[in-house]
Structures are given as C-alpha cells and as structure tokens.
Amino acid sequence: MYPGATDKSQKSMHRLLISILTMSLIGPIPAYANTPDVEAAARQLLDAGAVGFSMALVDRDGIYWSEAHGYSDLAGRKRQYSNIAYGLAGYLVEVLSGEPLNRFSAEKIFKPLGMTGTGWMLSEIDTRQHAQLYELGEAEGVLVDWYGLATWPDGGVRTSVRDLSRFFAAMIGGGELKGTRILQATSVKAMFQPQFESGQVLQAVEDSENEQQAKTWVYRTGKSGKTVVGHSGGDPGVSTHAYFYPDAGVGAILLVNTSSDSEAFGLAVGATIKALLNTSNEKAD
C-alpha cells in the first residue's frame, strides 16, 4: 500500500486516513460504501479518491449510491445544498484546464492576488502559521489535529483573513483587484446571479423572502432590510463567515479556529459577524 513503509507505519497511516474520512463524511463510513465493515469501506473510499467517490455517490449506477443520501431527484426538480457538488465543480475545473485544482488555483488566483499564505494542501503552506483547531465540548475545548477532506474542493482551502480579503475584494471589484484581473466581469456577474426569482422556485423548495441562492454565493436580507452576499461553512475545528454589502462594496470576514454544535456558540459567532458587517458598512457611509 505504501512502498518502503513498515507494517506498523502502514497501519498507523491507515488509521489516520480512516479518521480523516470519518470527519469528512456525514454519517459512518459504511453508509457510503457497499460493505458494513469499517476498514473495508475505508479502503474502498480511499481507492476511489475524491473524484471517484463523488461520482460513485451521485450516480445511480455508482457503488456508493443510495437513496438515503438524498441524490435520487433529477436535476431541476429539487434544490439541495451539496458538498459533493462542490467536489464535482472542482473536478470540472480540472477537466477543462487539464491541471490539478490546487495548481490551477495557485497559478490563476492565489499568486496573481498576492495570497502568499494560501493553499489547498498542508505541503503548500507554512504550517508554522497554521492555527490550532478546537472542538468546543460541554466543559472545555478538545484539540483537533489537522486533517484533509475526502472532497476537499468543498471547503478545504487553508488561508488567512488577509489573503481571503484580497480574493473577496477582487470579487467585489468584478473580478479585478488593483489592476490584476482573475475573472471577467461577465463571469462574476453570472456567479452572483440568483438561481431563481421570487415566486419562481424549484419544486419542493420554499420561497424564502430573506435568502436567495446564487452560484455558491448566497444573498441574505436581514431585519433591517439590508442585503449581504457571501457564504459560511464549518468543519471540525473550523467556523467561517464571509459577507459583503453589494451596494456599498464593503464586507467582513470571520475565521474561527473552533467548532461547536451548541446554540450559544452559534449565536456568539453570528453576533460577531453581524457587528463586523455593521462596522464596515458604517465606515463606508
């Protein structure tokens, strides 16, 4: 399995990979494979790789496909947020560009924008600058070791507020930052275009008055009537929020090296990003 490795190191690496897979998937590993055995299932997923796993999960003929995963509806019938779809979007970039996504991102986005501390893989960044991760339990925080994701294009990029701010500013600027263009303005406009108008939503999707889904970006309207555009996410030891006011062209980014399912944590993080957004909007006024 690992040329030149001892039996002990192979077993240690295998346990590590199983741990990574466990944190990357929603539910137990066997639920995503065609065997109830955890180790056998892990081997199947590892052999498939991120792309193979994604395809085998959403394809009715794929070995990991199951109606329980929620991918039984045909395209255009139902809206459902999907991390697997982001993995497939990353694969699409690789197919069209002929390059691995991490290399394409570095050449076309990170380096041009001066995002010097950003990368998809631990090997691509200065790990001395990598934050320690924590999972907040009932009593105290538990250390979370660094890890990767089975479908890393859905949110596995490692960055900083400084670097992400440069990308954010480029998107606010129509794909350009201080004379450096990473996307055509028409492409950015298409990305920010809501996928459906009010009253014209897909079947089985509620017509939400305070949220509209664009291509990966989300429009959210608060009680004040003001609308922000952005995205949020979370994984073990990570909670992220990044939003901007499209009219004012200002926004805020909050990266937290802690995760928790507690309501108090969610309220605290939500209040913080709202305060940052209000401050940025006031300065713009």
C-alpha positions as semicolon CSV with decimal commas, in nm:
position;residue;x (nm);y (nm);z (nm)
1;M;0,000;0,000;0,000
2;Y;0,279;0,240;0,092
3;P;0,611;0,142;-0,077
4;G;0,902;0,131;0,164
5;A;0,684;0,160;0,475
6;T;0,686;-0,083;0,764
7;D;0,377;-0,278;0,866
8;K;0,347;-0,059;1,176
9;S;0,365;0,267;0,979
10;Q;0,118;0,135;0,723
11;K;-0,132;0,054;0,996
12;S;-0,081;0,397;1,156
13;M;-0,133;0,570;0,822
14;H;-0,442;0,363;0,756
15;R;-0,593;0,457;1,095
16;L;-0,516;0,823;1,020
17;L;-0,688;0,804;0,682
18;I;-0,992;0,638;0,839
19;S;-1,007;0,924;1,091
20;I;-0,988;1,180;0,810
21;L;-1,264;1,006;0,618
22;T;-1,481;0,987;0,928
23;M;-1,458;1,365;0,976
24;S;-1,513;1,429;0,604
25;L;-1,839;1,241;0,568
26;I;-2,184;1,288;0,715
27;G;-2,253;0,962;0,891
28;P;-2,050;0,644;0,945
29;I;-1,809;0,529;0,674
30;P;-2,001;0,203;0,589
31;A;-2,305;0,414;0,497
32;Y;-2,108;0,541;0,197
33;A;-1,977;0,206;0,078
34;N;-2,117;-0,134;-0,014
35;T;-1,986;-0,316;0,292
36;P;-2,071;-0,289;0,664
37;D;-1,705;-0,338;0,759
38;V;-1,544;-0,004;0,855
39;E;-1,191;-0,084;0,737
40;A;-1,308;-0,242;0,412
41;A;-1,534;0,056;0,347
42;A;-1,248;0,296;0,418
43;R;-1,028;0,113;0,169
44;Q;-1,300;0,143;-0,097
45;L;-1,329;0,518;-0,045
46;L;-0,953;0,571;-0,039
47;D;-0,906;0,370;-0,358
48;A;-1,181;0,571;-0,530
49;G;-1,028;0,910;-0,447
50;A;-1,220;1,237;-0,412
51;V;-1,344;1,247;-0,771
52;G;-1,426;0,879;-0,796
53;F;-1,604;0,889;-0,463
54;S;-1,811;1,193;-0,569
55;M;-1,915;1,034;-0,896
56;A;-1,992;0,696;-0,739
57;L;-2,205;0,868;-0,474
58;V;-2,434;1,066;-0,709
59;D;-2,454;0,819;-1,000
60;R;-2,742;0,572;-0,966
61;D;-2,511;0,303;-1,103
62;G;-2,229;0,402;-0,866
63;I;-2,129;0,158;-0,593
64;Y;-2,183;0,423;-0,320
65;W;-2,518;0,549;-0,446
66;S;-2,807;0,524;-0,203
67;E;-3,146;0,693;-0,199
68;A;-3,079;0,767;0,167
69;H;-2,805;1,012;0,065
70;G;-3,065;1,239;-0,095
71;Y;-2,946;1,232;-0,457
72;S;-3,246;1,049;-0,603
73;D;-3,414;1,358;-0,751
74;L;-3,344;1,454;-1,110
75;A;-3,170;1,783;-1,189
76;G;-3,409;2,078;-1,186
77;R;-3,662;1,904;-0,961
78;K;-3,535;1,994;-0,617
79;R;-3,282;2,225;-0,455
80;Q;-3,046;2,072;-0,202
81;Y;-2,718;2,210;-0,074
82;S;-2,444;1,963;-0,162
83;N;-2,079;1,949;-0,064
84;I;-2,040;1,666;-0,315
85;A;-2,145;1,909;-0,590
86;Y;-1,859;2,139;-0,493
87;G;-1,625;1,844;-0,526
88;L;-1,761;1,783;-0,875
89;A;-1,720;2,153;-0,957
90;G;-1,353;2,121;-0,863
91;Y;-1,327;1,816;-1,088
92;L;-1,483;2,016;-1,372
93;V;-1,209;2,278;-1,337
94;E;-0,950;2,001;-1,367
95;V;-1,115;1,856;-1,678
96;L;-1,140;2,192;-1,855
97;S;-0,796;2,322;-1,754
98;G;-0,603;1,997;-1,770
99;E;-0,443;2,082;-1,434
100;P;-0,497;1,970;-1,075
101;L;-0,728;2,213;-0,895
102;N;-0,468;2,309;-0,634
103;R;-0,214;2,400;-0,903
104;F;-0,472;2,584;-1,114
105;S;-0,588;2,783;-0,809
106;A;-0,232;2,883;-0,722
107;E;-0,147;2,994;-1,075
108;K;-0,474;3,169;-1,162
109;I;-0,592;3,306;-0,826
110;F;-0,358;3,285;-0,527
111;K;-0,032;3,407;-0,684
112;P;-0,185;3,686;-0,901
113;L;-0,370;3,827;-0,599
114;G;-0,071;3,802;-0,366
115;M;-0,234;3,539;-0,145
116;T;0,105;3,417;-0,029
117;G;-0,017;3,215;0,268
118;T;-0,294;3,024;0,092
119;G;-0,304;2,668;-0,038
120;W;-0,520;2,359;-0,052
121;M;-0,263;2,120;0,093
122;L;-0,059;2,140;0,412
123;S;0,250;2,095;0,196
124;E;0,165;2,421;0,015
125;I;0,161;2,648;0,318
126;D;0,384;2,749;0,608
127;T;0,243;2,523;0,879
128;R;0,408;2,742;1,144
129;Q;0,129;2,990;1,066
130;H;-0,147;2,727;1,085
131;A;-0,385;2,776;1,377
132;Q;-0,451;2,505;1,633
133;L;-0,805;2,373;1,592
134;Y;-1,055;2,305;1,871
135;E;-1,393;2,135;1,909
136;L;-1,589;2,301;2,188
137;G;-1,739;2,041;2,420
138;E;-1,970;2,085;2,715
139;A;-1,689;2,169;2,956
140;E;-1,381;2,268;2,757
141;G;-1,227;2,270;2,412
142;V;-1,083;1,950;2,267
143;L;-0,779;1,969;2,039
144;V;-0,847;1,875;1,676
145;D;-0,550;1,757;1,471
146;W;-0,502;1,900;1,123
147;Y;-0,674;1,693;0,858
148;G;-0,784;1,686;0,496
149;L;-1,123;1,626;0,337
150;A;-1,245;1,350;0,107
151;T;-1,399;1,618;-0,119
152;W;-1,153;1,898;-0,040
153;P;-1,280;2,139;-0,312
154;D;-1,593;2,196;-0,100
155;G;-1,405;2,397;0,164
156;G;-1,057;2,262;0,225
157;V;-0,857;2,570;0,127
158;R;-0,621;2,694;0,400
159;T;-0,597;3,071;0,414
160;S;-0,592;3,380;0,637
161;V;-0,819;3,681;0,676
162;R;-0,558;3,891;0,495
163;D;-0,540;3,658;0,196
164;L;-0,911;3,587;0,177
165;S;-0,978;3,963;0,192
166;R;-0,782;4,005;-0,132
167;F;-0,993;3,743;-0,307
168;F;-1,309;3,896;-0,161
169;A;-1,207;4,242;-0,282
170;A;-1,143;4,105;-0,631
171;M;-1,492;3,955;-0,642
172;I;-1,648;4,278;-0,516
173;G;-1,448;4,456;-0,787
174;G;-1,596;4,247;-1,064
175;G;-1,304;4,005;-1,083
176;E;-1,024;4,260;-1,052
177;L;-0,802;4,384;-0,770
178;K;-0,566;4,679;-0,823
179;G;-0,522;4,612;-1,192
180;T;-0,495;4,233;-1,158
181;R;-0,787;4,051;-1,316
182;I;-0,866;3,689;-1,226
183;L;-1,215;3,671;-1,381
184;Q;-1,406;3,855;-1,649
185;A;-1,673;4,088;-1,513
186;T;-1,939;3,892;-1,703
187;S;-1,831;3,571;-1,525
188;V;-1,856;3,737;-1,184
189;K;-2,199;3,876;-1,271
190;A;-2,315;3,526;-1,369
191;M;-2,183;3,383;-1,041
192;F;-2,375;3,641;-0,840
193;Q;-2,698;3,592;-1,035
194;P;-2,967;3,428;-0,815
195;Q;-3,067;3,089;-0,949
196;F;-3,436;3,167;-0,921
197;E;-3,653;3,474;-0,881
198;S;-3,910;3,524;-0,607
199;G;-4,217;3,313;-0,682
200;Q;-4,033;3,104;-0,942
201;V;-3,861;2,840;-0,733
202;L;-3,799;2,474;-0,790
203;Q;-4,048;2,213;-0,673
204;A;-4,029;2,133;-0,300
205;V;-3,827;2,449;-0,226
206;E;-3,973;2,716;-0,003
207;D;-3,977;3,067;-0,147
208;S;-3,768;3,235;0,120
209;E;-3,802;3,611;0,144
210;N;-3,470;3,654;0,323
211;E;-3,243;3,420;0,125
212;Q;-3,160;3,368;-0,242
213;Q;-2,910;3,114;-0,375
214;A;-2,664;3,221;-0,645
215;K;-2,380;3,003;-0,779
216;T;-2,210;2,912;-0,449
217;W;-2,286;3,264;-0,315
218;V;-2,593;3,338;-0,101
219;Y;-2,798;3,660;-0,071
220;R;-2,933;3,717;0,279
221;T;-3,161;4,000;0,382
222;G;-3,172;4,099;0,750
223;K;-3,449;4,253;0,956
224;S;-3,312;4,597;0,866
225;G;-3,390;4,526;0,502
226;K;-3,024;4,536;0,400
227;T;-2,888;4,252;0,190
228;V;-2,546;4,089;0,215
229;V;-2,381;3,840;-0,021
230;G;-2,141;3,571;0,089
231;H;-2,102;3,225;0,230
232;S;-2,041;3,045;0,556
233;G;-1,925;2,699;0,649
234;G;-1,782;2,473;0,909
235;D;-1,585;2,155;0,968
236;P;-1,433;2,002;1,280
237;G;-1,233;2,282;1,446
238;V;-1,335;2,544;1,188
239;S;-1,616;2,801;1,154
240;T;-1,608;3,058;0,873
241;H;-1,822;3,354;0,764
242;A;-1,759;3,598;0,480
243;Y;-2,018;3,851;0,359
244;F;-2,031;4,191;0,188
245;Y;-2,285;4,461;0,106
246;P;-2,317;4,465;-0,275
247;D;-2,434;4,827;-0,285
248;A;-2,162;4,966;-0,058
249;G;-1,888;4,731;-0,177
250;V;-1,764;4,658;0,176
251;G;-1,775;4,344;0,384
252;A;-1,632;4,140;0,668
253;I;-1,461;3,804;0,715
254;L;-1,459;3,597;1,033
255;L;-1,245;3,282;1,058
256;V;-1,276;3,090;1,385
257;N;-1,044;2,802;1,479
258;T;-1,320;2,639;1,683
259;S;-1,637;2,448;1,606
260;S;-1,936;2,359;1,820
261;D;-2,294;2,241;1,785
262;S;-2,404;2,448;2,084
263;E;-2,663;2,721;2,033
264;A;-2,459;2,966;2,242
265;F;-2,157;2,928;2,013
266;G;-2,369;2,981;1,703
267;L;-2,530;3,292;1,849
268;A;-2,191;3,435;1,953
269;V;-2,036;3,380;1,609
270;G;-2,346;3,518;1,437
271;A;-2,345;3,830;1,654
272;T;-1,975;3,885;1,583
273;I;-2,004;3,873;1,204
274;K;-2,311;4,100;1,219
275;A;-2,119;4,352;1,428
276;L;-1,826;4,342;1,185
277;L;-2,059;4,392;0,890
278;N;-2,234;4,686;1,058
279;T;-1,898;4,847;1,136
280;S;-1,775;4,809;0,779
281;N;-2,098;4,950;0,639
282;E;-2,088;5,248;0,875
283;K;-1,732;5,328;0,767
284;A;-1,841;5,310;0,403
285;D;-2,124;5,556;0,472
